[in-house]
Amino acid sequence: MVAPMGPGIIRPSRLGRRTRRTLALTAAAAATCVPIHATAQDIATARSTALIEQPITVINTDDMDFGKIAYTATAGTVAMTPAGSATCTATGGLIRTGTCRAARFEGDVRFLFLLQVQQPVGDSILLTGPGGATMRLDTFTYGAGPGLLDFGQSGVNHRFWVLNFDGSYSFYMGGTLHVGANQLPGVYSGTFQIQLNYN
């Protein structure tokens, strides 16, 4: 599900229940032996079992917000760190003020499960502003909140280990916003989606 954007914020989509469950099924059919004598018969039986895992849950509790940026005659970037107290560092002579807030996600799964956050497709999205003007947000970064141990990036996945006994966790996402030279003034917004897997 993709959520609409509010003024001055980059709002990630709100995810409901997303999961990749491991379904293990072991089955064996009952077998009978051919009798040697008409009065003798052997019967063998077997059990079948199945394991169904509890689905993972996750919600978006905070939206990504780069605050207010004054454009210049040269292009620049604003890089946001993925933390509860995020920092936004501007380059290219850009002046940035106001809110700097990383996206925050919370959920629960199981104690000691490996949680994998798959980055948005292409690790990049476009923010759309007035008159169809755009800015690119890319190079998404991830930070562990309470209940997670950060294992770093592996391909398109960022990996965390769930340490809370009750399976609760939270993590943050930041990224780099690319502001063009003489960027058209106005509010820019966009959405992104992530997928969470665990095992």
Summary of the structure (lengths in Angstrom):
residues: 199
radius of gyration: 24.8
end to end distance: 23.6
largest distance: 98.5
contacts: 576
relative contact order: 0.26
helix: 3%
strand: 46%
